[in-house]
Amino acid sequence: MSAAKSSIIERFTMEPQVAAALSAAERQMGQLQMLHRIWPLWNDFAAGPLTAYAAVNEAQMRGLDLEPVELLSLGTEPAPSRPGKPLRIGVGFVLAMGQMYGKTKPALTPQAVGGILTGIDAPQLSRSNQRDDWQLQNSPPGSAIWAQAGKLAAAGLPPLAAAGLALATWEKEGPEHKRRSLAGRVLLCGLARHLGLPPAGFLNLGPALPLAAVKFPGGLGGLLSEVRSHGAWRPWLAVFLNAAELSAAQAADLALAVHMLQEENQGLVRTWVRAPRHPLRLLDLLVGHCVIDLPTVAKELDVTQRTAGLLASKLEEMGLLVEVTGQKRGRRFAYIPLINALWPADEEEG
């Protein structure tokens, strides 16, 4: 470890309230780690509906209205003909998070960092032929920031503190980009896996940061200005840790609510369906794909498309699925109880 990094470790002290915030955030992150161990569907839920939930929140932070079912209906390779700005932000966020949630830990190389910065605006949905400058660079800067965080954690810095310092350094020294903060939060989820932290704990960091920074002069904008101009990592760390606690607590609360919802609906299926094995498998599948088409059901459950249609019809009769396209072909079904659990306002308006 370099002398500079050693000096950072030596100078790293926390006021009592910041140490308490670190402890509270670590407890919430630990709860998510426990969910990962005891709930087999946790990863599917986190990488699917929970990520979409965070994408909708990111759009709303910018005063944009993003329809959850529309976002969830797009699948892994969306290509709507006239995407609006909210949808592009949502798709960019979801697909970028998909890279961070891969089966293997993402290597935060220069190319990966540049790819996140490029993809965060979902250029594949743009009607423009212009290419982002990041696509033209072989080695965009910024990857060293995330590597340093891992080294600091290995040297003894608490992983959450190392994550917070990495995000502060990204805000101060990262490449200029119109969605630099959003890209930084995505990359933080990739870093979390290397630090032994649950990536889902940071999914809703975007809306949590302004809440945690409400007492700072100028709010989050004022704090970021101090970080970028003066490297004010101490006040930033206090806000970051409080926001991490809020974000992780929200993810845990939503996951526990969905887990209970699944148990209730499994009981319903066992009561009303004579041969419940395949309907129960479909119910589990819907935790990760709460808007789904019949070919996906057939593929994931290894059944014929006719059987997939019959399974969907059974859950539709029970009020668990609703067809959302109004078409005879290319139909998609929404798992309404889960969607209403994540976006209860939609249920009230409907």
NUSE-706653 format. One line per 10 residues: number of its first residue (from 1); for each residue x negated, y, z negated of C-alpha. Coordinates in nm, 4 decimals. Example, Ala and Ser with C-alpha at 12.3 -4.5 7.8 and 13.67 -1.06 7.14 Angstrom:
1	-1.2300 -0.4500 -0.7800  -1.3670 -0.1060 -0.7140
END
This chain:
1	0.0000 0.0000 0.0000  -0.1350 0.3441 0.0894  -0.2317 0.6017 -0.1720  0.0615 0.8182 -0.0625  0.3129 0.5393 -0.1258  0.1461 0.4566 -0.4574  0.1799 0.8214 -0.5554  0.5523 0.8141 -0.4756  0.5977 0.5141 -0.7048  0.4039 0.6859 -0.9832
11	0.6073 1.0074 -0.9488  0.9380 0.8288 -0.9302  1.1232 0.8956 -1.2525  1.4956 0.9257 -1.3092  1.6942 1.1440 -1.5418  1.9292 0.9453 -1.7704  2.2374 1.0275 -1.5617  2.0654 0.9140 -1.2432  1.9492 0.5932 -1.4099  2.3089 0.5349 -1.5183
21	2.4275 0.5949 -1.1625  2.1721 0.3417 -1.0366  2.2952 0.0834 -1.2876  2.6610 0.1401 -1.1923  2.5844 0.1127 -0.8206  2.3832 -0.2047 -0.8764  2.6761 -0.3614 -1.0634  2.9121 -0.2878 -0.7750  2.6656 -0.4232 -0.5203  2.6319 -0.7339 -0.7360
31	3.0082 -0.7855 -0.7209  2.9890 -0.7854 -0.3418  2.7046 -1.0367 -0.3522  2.9262 -1.2601 -0.5682  3.2106 -1.2323 -0.3163  2.9681 -1.3432 -0.0475  2.8924 -1.6555 -0.2495  3.2431 -1.7537 -0.3603  3.4657 -1.6506 -0.0675  3.3804 -1.8358 0.2548
41	3.5687 -1.5791 0.4658  3.3858 -1.2784 0.3213  3.1386 -1.2336 0.6075  3.4141 -1.2590 0.8687  3.6234 -1.0006 0.6852  3.3299 -0.7635 0.6317  3.2054 -0.7796 0.9909  3.5585 -0.7547 1.1330  3.8487 -0.5674 0.9694  3.6377 -0.4006 0.6994
51	3.4021 -0.2588 0.9625  3.7009 -0.1375 1.1651  3.8368 0.0221 0.8481  3.5098 0.2117 0.8084  3.5168 0.3146 1.1760  3.8633 0.4657 1.1339  3.7366 0.6547 0.8284  3.4384 0.7860 1.0250  3.6722 0.9198 1.2934  3.9005 1.0774 1.0346
61	3.6020 1.2538 0.8766  3.5734 1.4406 1.2049  3.9421 1.5278 1.2084  4.0169 1.2643 1.4728  4.3081 1.0217 1.4715  4.2070 0.6657 1.5576  4.4778 0.4002 1.5801  4.3506 0.0882 1.3959  4.5406 -0.1652 1.6071  4.4076 -0.0070 1.9275
71	4.0510 -0.0331 1.7984  4.1009 -0.3897 1.6752  4.2577 -0.4916 2.0065  3.9517 -0.4120 2.2146  3.7495 -0.7221 2.1366  3.3725 -0.7475 2.1610  3.3367 -0.5912 2.5075  3.5947 -0.3128 2.5246  3.6634 -0.1372 2.8514  3.9738 0.0861 2.8349
81	4.0272 0.3053 3.1396  4.0612 0.6422 2.9665  3.9028 0.6240 2.6202  3.9398 0.9291 2.3989  3.6736 1.0626 2.1668  3.8131 0.8911 1.8545  3.8091 0.5533 2.0251  3.4558 0.6023 2.1518  3.3316 0.6849 1.8030  3.5146 0.3840 1.6607
91	3.3865 0.1446 1.9253  3.0313 0.2781 1.8983  3.0355 0.2316 1.5230  3.1825 -0.1201 1.5378  2.9432 -0.2441 1.8063  2.6403 -0.0883 1.6350  2.7413 -0.2498 1.3073  2.7749 -0.5769 1.4956  2.4013 -0.5613 1.5634  2.3341 -0.5109 1.1925
101	2.5651 -0.8013 1.0999  2.4057 -1.0549 1.3328  2.3244 -1.4058 1.2153  1.9578 -1.3120 1.1825  1.8201 -1.0087 1.0027  1.7842 -0.7268 1.2565  1.4289 -0.6124 1.3203  1.4423 -0.2330 1.2951  1.1951 -0.1837 1.5784  1.1621 0.1406 1.7772
111	1.3753 -0.0134 2.0493  1.6445 -0.1179 1.8003  1.6521 0.2283 1.6428  1.6742 0.3881 1.9866  1.9481 0.1445 2.0828  2.1596 0.2394 1.7815  2.1161 0.6094 1.8591  2.2186 0.5458 2.2187  2.5074 0.3125 2.1450  2.6662 0.5114 1.8636
121	2.8529 0.7180 2.1250  2.9671 0.4054 2.3131  2.8252 0.5164 2.6498  2.9805 0.2111 2.8175  3.3182 0.3770 2.7688  3.2145 0.7101 2.9175  3.3391 0.8152 3.2599  3.0223 1.0191 3.3051  2.7202 0.8835 3.4910  2.4791 1.0773 3.2733
131	2.2386 0.8670 3.0681  2.1270 0.9492 2.7180  1.7587 1.0353 2.6878  1.7177 0.7544 2.4360  1.7771 0.4990 2.7075  1.4789 0.6387 2.8965  1.2283 0.6032 2.6099  1.0342 0.2858 2.5451  0.9362 0.3664 2.1876  1.1682 0.6217 2.0266
141	1.0477 0.7344 1.6814  1.2207 0.6579 1.3542  1.1554 0.2897 1.2885  0.8682 0.3575 1.0470  1.1118 0.5205 0.8040  1.2943 0.1919 0.7472  0.9722 -0.0096 0.7246  0.8423 0.2220 0.4513  1.1527 0.1569 0.2417  1.0822 -0.2155 0.2423
151	0.7234 -0.1550 0.1321  0.8348 0.0730 -0.1508  1.0834 -0.1882 -0.2725  0.8124 -0.4547 -0.2583  0.5923 -0.2247 -0.4696  0.8527 -0.2119 -0.7457  1.0991 0.0610 -0.6539  1.4622 -0.0502 -0.7139  1.6051 -0.1557 -0.3751  1.8971 0.0878 -0.4009
161	1.6595 0.3740 -0.4728  1.4424 0.2702 -0.1780  1.7525 0.2645 0.0433  1.8519 0.6125 -0.0733  1.5040 0.7517 -0.0102  1.5018 0.5945 0.3357  1.8274 0.7651 0.4266  1.6988 1.0978 0.2907  1.3791 1.0600 0.4945  1.5848 0.9782 0.8033
171	1.7882 1.2954 0.7553  1.4685 1.4994 0.7152  1.2321 1.3382 0.9626  1.4466 1.1238 1.1904  1.4882 1.2082 1.5584  1.7276 1.4858 1.6468  2.0563 1.3453 1.7683  2.4131 1.4714 1.7539  2.5154 1.1674 1.5488  2.1933 1.1249 1.3532
181	2.3730 1.0915 1.0171  2.6142 0.8303 1.1503  2.3321 0.6329 1.3126  2.1372 0.6522 0.9857  2.4233 0.4934 0.7940  2.4413 0.2130 1.0500  2.0673 0.1531 1.0262  2.0949 0.1585 0.6475  2.3208 -0.1478 0.6693  2.0459 -0.3233 0.8647
191	1.7872 -0.2189 0.6070  2.0128 -0.3449 0.3270  1.9735 -0.7031 0.4454  1.5945 -0.6728 0.4195  1.6253 -0.5263 0.0692  1.8585 -0.8019 -0.0537  2.1564 -0.5647 -0.0702  2.5006 -0.6372 0.0813  2.5408 -0.4335 0.4028  2.9151 -0.4022 0.3410
201	2.8368 -0.1986 0.0323  2.7365 0.0910 0.2584  3.0130 0.0627 0.5182  3.2185 0.3436 0.3641  2.9244 0.5563 0.2595  3.0326 0.8228 0.5115  3.3519 0.9319 0.3314  3.1995 0.8549 -0.0113  2.9094 1.0999 0.0240  3.1245 1.4175 0.0396
211	3.3153 1.3000 -0.2684  2.9935 1.2365 -0.4589  2.8451 1.5716 -0.3483  3.1493 1.7824 -0.4343  2.9721 1.9548 -0.7280  2.6572 2.0365 -0.5309  2.6484 2.3987 -0.4055  2.7816 2.3852 -0.0514  2.8881 2.0226 -0.0908  2.7341 1.7548 0.1276
221	2.6412 2.0088 0.3955  2.4481 2.2143 0.1426  2.2728 1.9052 0.0092  2.1716 1.7862 0.3563  2.0399 2.1332 0.4315  1.8193 2.1119 0.1207  1.7007 1.7636 0.2153  1.6131 1.8679 0.5699  1.4424 2.1929 0.4747  1.2803 2.1056 0.1414
231	1.2954 1.7267 0.1088  1.5158 1.7542 -0.2016  1.5199 1.3820 -0.2740  1.6053 1.4040 -0.6449  1.9501 1.5677 -0.6091  2.0072 1.3575 -0.2980  1.9371 1.0342 -0.4855  2.1903 1.1175 -0.7572  2.4593 1.1808 -0.4960  2.3593 0.8776 -0.2902
241	2.3831 0.6400 -0.5863  2.7256 0.7693 -0.6860  2.8405 0.7364 -0.3236  2.6997 0.3838 -0.3018  2.8982 0.2874 -0.6103  3.2178 0.4324 -0.4598  3.1579 0.2627 -0.1247  3.0801 -0.0775 -0.2769  3.3755 -0.0561 -0.5159  3.6119 0.0190 -0.2292
251	3.4782 -0.2749 -0.0260  3.5161 -0.5071 -0.3260  3.8691 -0.3873 -0.4028  3.9792 -0.4364 -0.0435  3.8183 -0.7799 -0.0228  3.9830 -0.8961 -0.3449  4.3206 -0.7670 -0.2245  4.2823 -0.9543 0.1052  4.1704 -1.2693 -0.0772  4.4888 -1.2583 -0.2869
261	4.6924 -1.1859 0.0254  4.5482 -1.4954 0.1915  4.6371 -1.7155 -0.1036  4.9958 -1.5886 -0.0943  5.0278 -1.6454 0.2799  4.8679 -1.9890 0.2582  5.1354 -2.0832 0.0054  5.4004 -1.9477 0.2409  5.2678 -2.1553 0.5312  5.2530 -2.4732 0.3215
271	5.6136 -2.4144 0.2166  5.7622 -2.3417 0.5600  5.5494 -2.5412 0.8042  5.5799 -2.9192 0.8189  5.2259 -2.9716 0.9574  5.0286 -2.6794 0.8122  4.6691 -2.7735 0.9011  4.6336 -2.5746 1.2228  4.8485 -2.2798 1.1046  4.6246 -2.2540 0.7962
281	4.3157 -2.2572 1.0178  4.4676 -1.9771 1.2250  4.5412 -1.7850 0.9062  4.1738 -1.8093 0.8100  4.0697 -1.7002 1.1594  4.2865 -1.3890 1.1290  4.0819 -1.2652 0.8328  3.8031 -1.1856 1.0759  4.0172 -1.1180 1.3852  4.3334 -0.9510 1.2634
291	4.4304 -0.8570 1.6209  4.3772 -1.1576 1.8451  4.4700 -1.3062 2.1822  4.5619 -1.6647 2.2640  4.2397 -1.7552 2.4511  4.0403 -1.6586 2.1415  4.2679 -1.8663 1.9197  4.2286 -2.1643 2.1531  3.8516 -2.1296 2.1668  3.7930 -2.0735 1.7942
301	4.0291 -2.3506 1.6804  3.9324 -2.5876 1.9647  4.2919 -2.6370 2.0773  4.4719 -2.5931 2.4088  4.6109 -2.2535 2.4970  4.9620 -2.3990 2.4788  4.8941 -2.5129 2.1211  4.7508 -2.1694 2.0436  5.0753 -2.0133 2.1659  5.2825 -2.2468 1.9501
311	5.0709 -2.1675 1.6436  5.1055 -1.7947 1.7034  5.4810 -1.8358 1.7457  5.5088 -2.0146 1.4113  5.3325 -1.7315 1.2278  5.5333 -1.4789 1.4277  5.8593 -1.6424 1.3115  5.7368 -1.6095 0.9542  5.6703 -1.2370 0.9991  5.2920 -1.2751 0.9655
321	5.2112 -1.1979 1.3297  5.3520 -0.9280 1.5566  5.2937 -0.9142 1.9333  5.1551 -0.5673 2.0061  5.1243 -0.5437 2.3863  5.4864 -0.5967 2.4923  5.3564 -0.7951 2.7903  5.4097 -1.1504 2.9098  5.0424 -1.1904 3.0020  4.7355 -1.0945 2.8026
331	4.9372 -1.0818 2.4833  4.7720 -0.9853 2.1552  4.9014 -1.0531 1.8078  4.8408 -0.8406 1.4987  4.8133 -0.9930 1.1522  5.0467 -0.7388 0.9987  4.9987 -0.8166 0.6245  4.6228 -0.7581 0.6538  4.6594 -0.4436 0.8645  4.9086 -0.3013 0.6144
341	4.6738 -0.3877 0.3284  4.3979 -0.1808 0.4908  4.6161 0.0999 0.6264  4.9248 0.1169 0.4014  5.0274 0.4547 0.5512  5.0924 0.2759 0.8808  5.3361 0.0455 0.7015  5.5206 0.3422 0.5499  5.5424 0.5220 0.8845  5.6558 0.2050 1.0623
END
